[in-house]
Structures are given as structure tokens and as C-alpha cells.
Amino acid sequence: MLATPVTAHLADAHLAADAGVPALVEKPPAPDAAGAAELAALTPAPWVGFNRRFEPGVGRLRASTPPGEEVGVILEIGYRRAGWGAHSAVDDALLDLGPHLVDLARWITRADVTDVRRVTVTPEHAEFDLVMGPARARIRCSTNLPHRELTEVRHRDGRLLGRTRKGGLVAAVMGRLNPGPHPLEASLTAQLEAFAAAVRGEPQPALARAVDGVAVMEALDEVRAASR
């Protein structure tokens, strides 16, 4: 697994591919779509670490979302950088958290992004809408808030098709009083198990491919351009 800074992903993935070693590249796969496309052109092409696909309940939410329907998706992630403890954390909120949410929007709806709207981007906050054919997604991500995650899907008639929640102020207080496993432990473990199975040649449809990374970074490039 390549968990180096995003600026090193391409060079490190080239080394792995040249050695014939399968690789799982942490998100974001590259700083932009051009870099992600170069990753996807490697042989063997790496997988991409969109671990939120492996969050408990997200798979069931995807199964309950009919493809091609007019649905509305709300996706939010907030956290404080100090709580993650990364050795290199210089990416803004859009590059840090946006890849997870754009990937989830595509994966849950099984649709590609066709347009971006209502864009607001600052170093610590990003908010925008995605158009994916008949589906819509509202994305919000922040790097200066207590940990909180929300994934919600509603039909156009208002019916709730599914929702997952994590974190929040109460959970943050309880976590300080009674520390438990890190919130990402379950999804990261499941993702690594899927990666190992994929290397053995077993089908793993939830594991993100390099082409998924390209699609995500193309959408984020559009968001970045719109913010300017």
C-alpha cells in the first residue's frame, strides 16, 4: 500500500509497476486528473484507496439505491487535522476529503459526474453539488470540525432510501472519556482484506480501480476550476 504524500504517488506507483508488484494507492491518487490518468496507464494498474466504500452500512445503502433514478445524495465529512495525526497533511479540504465523497457519490448512484454547481472552496472547507444524469449529490467537507460523517440517499419523492451516520459531538466526548478503536479502523481493515483478495485473483467489486481515481479527479478538477 502506498500511503506516501500525494506528490509522491506517481513515482512510487511507477516503481511498483516496474517491479510487477500490485499496489494500492492511498487517496487522492494524484494531485489532478492528468496524474491519475498516468497512474491508470501503468501495468499493472494500481487500485485506489477509497476506503469509505467499506464503511459498515454503505454497501447496503448502495444496494437500496436504484441506478438511473432521480435520487438526491447528501455526503458530508468533517474532522480536525490534529485528530488524524498524519505525518504529512498539507492538502486543502477539497483534495483531502473531496475524493472520498465524490467517489461515494459515483459508487452509490452508479453514475458518472456530468456537471458541478454551487461551488465554494476554501483551505478548510469545500461545498459543491454534483450532477450525475438524473441523480444529484450535495458534497460538504471540512478539516476544522469535530469528526462527523453523513451519507443519505432520498428518492425524488422524498422517501428516505438509506442513511449512515458516524461521529458527532456526543461521540467525540464519549471517545475522550472511553477511547476505542479509531473510526477508520474497520473500513481500512476491510479494504486491505479486499486488496489482498484481489491480488490473489478474487473478484472484489467494492475495491476502487485506477479508472475510478481518474473520474474522481476529473470532477475535482472541475470543482477547482469553478471555484476560481
LUMDRENNU-712668 format. One record per residue (C-alpha): x, y, z negated. Coordinates in steps of 0.05 Angstrom, whole numbers, padded with zeros to 5 digits, always signed. Each point is the difference from the previous one (the first is absolute). Example, Ala and Ser with C-alpha at 12.3 -4.5 7.8 and 13.67 -1.06 7.14 Angstrom:
// residues 2
+00246-00090-00156
+00027+00069+00013
END
This chain:
// residues 228
+00000+00000+00000
+00027+00068+00020
-00018+00049-00056
+00052+00052+00019
-00017+00074+00013
-00042+00010+00063
+00058+00033+00036
+00040-00065-00006
-00056-00048+00022
+00017+00000+00074
+00074-00013-00008
-00012-00054-00053
-00053-00034+00042
+00048-00001+00059
+00051-00037-00043
-00052-00051-00021
-00025-00010+00072
+00071-00007+00027
+00012-00055-00051
-00066-00034+00018
-00027+00012-00071
-00075+00013-00010
-00012+00066-00036
-00055+00034-00039
+00010+00075+00005
-00029+00042-00057
-00049+00055+00020
+00005+00048+00034
+00034-00042+00054
+00035+00062+00028
-00004+00076-00007
-00043+00005+00063
-00034-00040+00055
+00062-00001+00045
+00040-00034-00054
-00057-00049-00015
-00003-00017+00074
+00075-00015+00001
-00011-00047-00060
-00056-00035+00037
+00046-00012+00060
+00050-00040-00041
+00005-00075+00006
-00022-00027-00047
-00046+00058-00015
-00007+00014-00074
-00063-00001-00041
-00020+00064-00037
-00013+00006-00075
-00071+00026-00002
-00011-00035-00066
-00068+00033-00015
-00030-00052+00047
+00014-00050-00056
-00036+00038-00055
-00052-00044-00034
-00068+00016+00030
+00025+00035+00063
-00004-00064+00041
-00072-00010-00022
-00015+00073+00017
+00027-00011+00070
-00042-00063+00009
-00063+00039-00019
+00014+00056+00050
-00030-00017+00068
+00048+00018+00058
-00025+00051+00050
-00052+00029-00048
-00010+00073-00021
+00031-00004-00069
+00032+00052-00045
+00063-00017-00038
+00030+00038-00059
+00072-00015-00017
+00037+00034-00057
+00067-00010-00035
+00029+00045-00054
+00061-00012-00044
+00056+00036-00034
+00069-00010+00031
+00032-00007-00069
-00044-00060-00014
+00027-00039+00059
+00074+00007-00016
+00024-00005+00072
+00074+00012+00012
-00016+00041+00062
-00065+00039+00001
+00007+00060+00046
-00059-00013+00047
-00060+00046-00004
-00069-00027-00017
-00018-00012+00073
+00060-00044+00015
+00001-00032-00069
-00073-00020-00008
-00032+00016+00067
+00025-00064+00034
-00035-00044-00050
-00067+00035+00009
+00002+00006+00076
+00017-00074+00004
-00057-00019-00046
-00049+00042+00041
+00021-00037+00063
+00002-00068-00033
-00067+00005-00035
-00037+00027+00061
+00040-00041+00051
+00004+00064+00042
+00054+00046+00027
+00005+00074-00017
-00027+00043+00057
+00002+00069-00033
+00020+00037-00063
-00039+00057-00030
-00004+00048-00060
+00074-00005-00016
+00033+00029-00063
+00073-00018-00014
+00046+00025-00056
+00061-00034-00030
-00042-00030-00057
-00068-00008+00033
-00029-00023+00067
-00072-00003+00020
-00030-00015+00068
-00054-00037+00038
+00010-00056+00050
-00046-00016+00058
+00003-00073+00020
-00053-00009+00053
-00067+00000-00037
+00035-00006-00068
+00026+00058-00042
+00050+00002-00057
+00015+00055-00050
+00072-00005-00026
+00026+00033-00063
+00069-00011-00031
+00038+00036-00055
+00067-00008-00034
-00014+00044-00060
-00060-00034-00033
-00011-00058-00048
-00003-00067+00036
-00067-00011+00034
-00022-00039+00061
-00067-00004+00034
-00024-00038+00061
-00073+00007+00019
-00040-00019+00062
-00071+00022+00015
-00045-00014+00059
-00027+00060+00038
-00067-00009-00036
+00035+00011-00067
+00002-00073-00023
+00062-00016-00040
+00036-00057+00034
+00056-00005-00050
+00045+00037-00048
+00065-00012-00037
+00029+00044-00055
+00065+00002-00038
+00031+00045-00052
-00030+00065-00025
+00010+00039-00065
-00028-00054-00045
+00044-00053+00031
+00060+00047-00007
-00012+00010-00074
-00012-00075-00012
+00063-00016+00039
+00041+00044-00046
-00030-00032-00062
+00004-00071+00026
+00049-00005+00059
-00015-00056+00048
+00023-00021+00070
+00015+00056+00049
-00061+00017+00043
+00037-00022+00063
+00025-00066-00027
-00058-00043+00026
-00002+00029+00070
+00075-00001+00009
+00005-00072-00024
-00056-00022+00047
+00033+00037+00058
+00068-00034-00012
-00034-00067-00004
-00034+00014+00067
+00067+00022+00030
+00033-00065-00022
-00058-00040+00030
+00006+00039+00065
+00074-00014+00004
-00018-00074-00006
-00045+00009+00060
-00067+00000-00037
-00052+00050+00026
-00008+00060-00047
-00052+00047+00030
+00003+00048-00059
+00075+00013+00009
+00010+00064+00039
+00039-00005+00065
+00048+00050+00031
-00053+00022+00050
-00044+00019-00059
+00056+00044-00024
+00002+00034+00068
-00074+00014-00001
+00003+00028-00071
+00059+00046+00015
-00033+00025+00064
-00060+00021-00042
+00044+00034-00052
+00039+00036+00055
-00067+00028+00023
-00018+00021-00071
+00068+00034-00007
-00008+00037+00066
-00071+00022-00019
+00025+00027-00066
+00047+00047+00036
END
